[in-house]
């Protein structure tokens, strides 16, 4: 009897996959048709271009890679188009195919720069990915291909948007969940949604300085198709450099790194597409070609030798001699290496700050290929301890307790409430003095207090999941759901 059920389940899975494939083929042909028509129109030399009343412009797409998973999922995007309310498509808006991270252990964002977007209203973003390009890198350093039911992703907008004048924030609606078919093939069903970008934290973004002036810096985001963003600073911005010890003023930081060079930036991407910098570190351009950097999880610590073993999860740069698949486990000798946290690059830590399970960034100089590595800098990633960072939690306000500085979130309508990778009936959300509370209005976001939140509000929450039913919030965004 169990064998019959198993065979029936396998057949059902095959039937569903065939249906997905038929749908995929129809969508892809539709995409290619519109792209081809646009290309032929551009080559024909006709006079249709005069019908556009305003010039096209770029739209930045920031992909939130927080999924609550330690897996790194990547896929190459070959075509990007926008869908209008009438069902029409733009031509391909990418200059070239680009490989993106869709799930990242540190939630480091990736993105696209859509070029020459025609003015108009749009309801969805369509991305066509290379089927063979979808791969996952597991925490043990091994990688494998991933099957998706359609290599054409339709990403609906929460509300229709009018171009130009916005950037897109793409997020996962549910945690990353890889499943396997009867042959053991890894499968993933993406569930993505997009909205107009207004306030989105970005952490440890690799960037390249392109110029500076009037107290700001122009930079390109290395993991986001080289999209150009303006970096702004305020009195609370923590600035540091490889070339000078201690904290730097804004003017000194711009003097050292404003014209060119590699940066690591954390901050808030704002409504106008600029990033307000919370912290930024400039790298020494003279040594950038001789350094290697890897990220991985500490598997053991030896206090006697002041060394630790780390399972490499991905290579940021260099490390040309390391085995690629699977990535190796390295024995890291700390010696005189500088140890610090990702949120505070200025404070040096003792070896005792290192612990099993932490995700660390390890840098070394020269052509060391392991298994022993003499590190010169070790960075402990703050997001690797004290809970997990999952996708944005979306729901409805159940009740508010101002006295306890918390509120309860419940499912909205028939949508499931996901917390820590599980569907739950409700969850307590704790706010602190560091939590930012904002309300979405027709004119943008406005800061509010906990007592301004009501049970008529729809809510989106970013924060650290400490249990299935408890979240420590870093950013809470609400909107009146009764309108």
N, C-alpha and C positions, 0 to 999 in steps of 0.2 A: 504493500500500500504506500509506504514512504517513497519507494522508487518511482511509483506513478506520479506522486505529488512533485518529486524532484524534476521528473521529465516535463511535467506540465509547467512548472515554474521556469525551466530553461526555455521552453517553447514560447511562453508568454514574454520573457525578456527579449528573445529574438524578434518576436512580432512588434514589440514596442520600439526596438532599435531600428527595425526596417521602416516603421512609420516615421521615426525621427529622421532617418536618412532621406526618405522621400520629401519630407518638409524641408530639410536642409538643402536638397538639390534645387527645389523650387525657389527658395529664398536666394541662394547663391546665383542662380541663373538670372533672377530678377535684378540683383545687384550688378552683375556683369553686363546685363543689357543696358542699364542706365549709364554705367561707366563708359561702355563702348559708344553709346549714342553721344554722350558728352564729348568724348575724344574725337569722334568723327566731326561733330559740330565745330569743334575748335580748329580742326584742320581744314574745314571747307572754305574758310575765308568769308563766310556770310556776314551780314550786317546785324545779326541778332544781338550783339553785345551792347548796342545802343539802347536796348530796352531796360537795362539795369540803371535805376535812378541814382543809386549810391554805390560807391566802390566796395568790393569785398574786403574782408579783413580776417585775421587769424582768430581762432578760438582755442584757448588752452583747455586741455582735458587732464585733470588730476585724478589718478586712480588710487583709491584708498585700499591698501593691500592688507589691512588688518582683518584676519579671519579666525583668530583664536587657535591657529595651527602653527606647529614648528616646521611644517613643510614649506619649501620654496617652489612655487609653481610659476612657470614661464611659458609664454606662447608668442609667436611672431604675428603681428598684425600686418596684413598685406593691403587691405582696402578699408577706408573709413568714409562713410557717407552719413548725411543727415536726412531724416525723413520729415516731410512737411505734414500738416494736418490733412491735406488732400491725398496723401499717400505717395506723393512724388519724392524722388531722391535727387540729391546733389550728385555731381561727379565725385570721383575719388579725391579726397581732401588731403592725402598724404603725399609728401615729396618722395618718400621711399619707404619700403617695409621696415618695421621696427619691432625688435623683441622686447617684451615688457614682462615685468613681474606682476602676477595677479594675486599671489599670496606670499607674504614675506614674514619670516619669524620676528623681525623687529618693526614690522609695519612701515617700513621705509617706502614712501610713495613712488609710483612711476607715472608716466603720462605721455600724452601726445600733443602735438601742435598741429591743429587743423588749419590748412592754408586756404586762402582765397574763398572764404565762406560767403556765399551770396546773401544779401540782406533778406529777411523774411522770418516767418514763424516756423518753429520746429517742435516735434513731439517725441523724437527718439533718435538715438545714435546707433548706427549699424557698423559693426566691425567684422571683417572676414579674416579669420586666422588660418595659418597653414596647419592642416590637420596633423601632419607629422611633426610639427614644431612644438606641440603641447607636451611638456615634460615636468616631472616633479623630482625634486631633490629632497630626499628624506633626511631626518636628523642623524642617521647613521652614515651619511656620506654617499649612499647609493642613489642612483637615479633610474628612472624608467619612463616610458612613454605613457601618455594619458589619452584615453578615448573620450571625446565629447560627442553628444548626440547630434550636434550641428556645428559646423565650423563657421556659421554666420551668427554672431551674437546680436540680438536686438535688445538695446538697453533703453527702456522707456524713461521719459522725464516725469518727475512728480507733477509738473505743471508745464503747459506750453510756454516756450521761451522765444523771444524775438531777437534775432541777430541783426547788427552787431550789439555789443554791450554786455556780454556775460562770459564767464568761464564755467566749465562743467566739473562738478564733483561726482565721480562715479564710485559707488560703494557696493559691497556685498550685502544682500538682504538676510542671508543666513550664513552660519559658520561653514568653513570648508569641510566637505564630507566626501572623501574618496571612497568609492565602492569597487567591487570586483565582479566580473562576470564569471560564468562557469569555467572559463579557461584561465582565470586568474588575472585577466587584463584590468588594469586600473581604469576607472571611469569617473568622470566629473560632470555634474549638471550645474552650469553656472546660473546664478540667480542675481542679476545686477540691476541697479536702478541709478538714475542720475538726477541731479537738481542743479539749479544755479548756485555757483560757489559764492559763499558769503563769509564764512569764517571756518577755516580748516587747519588744525595743527599739523605741522610737518616736522619730522624728526630726523636728524642726522642725514640730511640730503647732501649728496655730493654735487658740487657746483663748480663752475669755472668763471672767474671774474672777467668781465669784458670792458670795464671802464667805470669811472666814478666822477661825481660832480655834485655840488650843492648838498653835501652830506649824505648822499645816497650812492648805491652801487648797482650797476647793471651786471647781471650774471645769467649764465645758461645752466639749466638743470641737467646734469649728465644722464640721469636715469629717466628723463622725461622728454626724450627726443630733442634735447638741446633747446627746449623752449626758453625764451628770454623773459626774465622777471626783474623787477626793480626791488632791491633790498633796502628797506628803511630801518632806521635805528632810533632808539630813545635812550633815556638815561639809565634804564634797567638792562640794556643789552650787555651781555657778558662776552667780551672779545679777547681773543688770545692768538698766539702765533708761535710757529716753530722757531722763528728767527729772533724773538725777543721774549724774555721771561716776564711773568707777571701779567696783570690785567692791563689792557690797552684802552686808550680813549678812542672814540670813533675816528677822529681825525688821524691819529697815528695808525690805526688799523687800515684806513683807506689809503694812507701814504704807502704802507708796506704791501698791500694786497689788492688795491683798487683797480689797477690796470690789467693785471693778468695773474694767473696762478690758480691752484686748486683750493677749494674751500669745503668745510663741513658746516652746514647751516641748519639750525632748528628755529622755528618760529611759527607765526600764524599767517596763512595765505588769506588775504582780505578780499572784500567785495570787488575792488578795482584790479585784482590780479597781482598786486604787490605782496611781498612778504615782510611783515614786521619781525625783525630778528630778535629772538630771545638770547641766542648764543651763536657765535660763529668762530671758527678756528681756521687760520690760514696756514697752509703747508709751505715748507721750504722748497721752492722750485728747483734749487740746486741739487737736492737729494731725491726728488720724486722719481727719477728714472732708475734709482738703485735700491729702492725700498720695495718690500713685499708686504701685503696685508691680507690676512684671512680672518674669517669669523667662524666661531665654533662653540660647542658646549663643553665645559669642563667635566671630565669623567672621574678624575681623582686628583688629590692634592697631596704632595709630600713635603711636610714642613721641614724635615731634616735637610733635604737638598735644595729647598726653596724652588721646587719645580712642580709643574702640574701637567697632566695629560689632557689634551683637548681633541675632540672629534671635529675635524674641519667640516663645516656645512656649506660654505661657499667662499670663493676667492674674489677679493675686491680688486686686487692688482698684483702684478708680478707673480712670484712663486712659480716660475716657469718650469722648474724641475719636479714639481710635486705631481704625483699620480692624480689623474683626473676622475676616473670612475672605476671603483668608488674612491671618494676622497679619503685621505689617510687620517689616522690618529697620530698626533705629534706629541712629543715630550718637550715642553717649553721650559727652558732654564731662565729664571727671572734675573739672576745676577744683579746688575745695576739698573735694570729696566725701570722706567717710570710707570707707576700704576695709578690710575685715576678712574673716576666714574664719567660716563658719557655726559651727564648733566653738569659736571664741574671739572673741567680740564685743568684748572689751576691748582687744585688741592691734591698733593701727593699722598698716596696711601701705602700702608705697610702690606707685606705679603699676606698677613692674616685676613685681609679684606677679601681674598679670593676663596671661593667655595664651590663644591660640587654642584652641578646643575646650572651654574651661571653661564650666560652667553657672553663671550669676550671677543674683543678685537685684538689680534696679535700682530705687531709689526716687527720686522727685522730688516737688517741691511745686508747687502751682499748676496752671494749665490748659494745660501744655505738651502738644502733640499730635504732635510730631515733624515732620520726620524727625530733627531735632537735639534732644537732651534734655540739659539741665543737671542732672546727678544730685547729690543731697546725701548718698546712702549707697549703697555697693556691697558686696554680700556674695558671696564666692566659696564655692560649695557644695563641701564636702569630698568628697562622694560622686562628683564629676564628674571626678576625676583619680586615676590610679594603679590602674585596673581597673574592672570593672563589678560592679554589685550585682544578682544574679539571684535567682530564687526559692530558698527553702530547699533545700539538697541533702539527699537522703534515701538511705540505703543501709545497708551492713553493714560492720563493721570487718574489713579484710583482714589487716592486721598493724600493730603498734605499734613505733615506734623511739623510746624515751625519750631516748636519747643525742642524737639529731638533732632532738628536739622536733617530731616529726611522726608521722602515721599514714596508712595507706592505706585508702581507702574503695572498696568494690566493690559491684556490684548486689546487691540483696537479693531472693532468690527469682527470680521471672521479671520483676520490675519493672526498667525501664531506669534507668540512672544518668545523670542530666542534669547537665552542668557547662558553664557558659558558652554555653548554647543548643545543645549537642551531646551526643549519646549517646556515652559513653566506657566502656571496659572497666574503668578504675580511675582514681583520682586521688590525688595526694599532698596531704595537708592539713597545713599548717604552723601550729603554735601558738606563742604568745609569752607573755610575762608579762602581757600585757593580755587574753589570751584567757580567757574564762570557760568552765569545764568543769563540767557538772552532770549528775547521774544522776536519772532519774525513778524514784520509788519509790511505793508505795501511799499514803504520807503526804505526797507532794509531791517537790520537787526538793531535792537535797543537793549541796553542792560537793564535787568530787573532784579528783584529780591525774591526769596523763596515764598514770601507772603503774597506775591503777585501771581503765583501759579494756581490755577483752579482745575476743577474736575472736568471742565469743558475743553481742556487743552490736549492736543496731540503733542507727543514728546519724543525727542531723539536724544540719546545719551551716549557720550563717550566716557570711558573710564576703565577701571580695573575690576575685573570680576573676582571676588574673593570667595564666593560660593555660588551654588546654583540659584540662590534667591537673594543675593546681596551684592551690591555694586557700589564702589567708591567712585563718584563722578568727578571728572575733570572739566567737562563741558556739557551743559544741558541747554537744549534749544527747544522752545515750545511755540505752538501756533494755535490760535483759537479754532477749535474744530467745529464750532456751532455755526460758523458763518457760511 
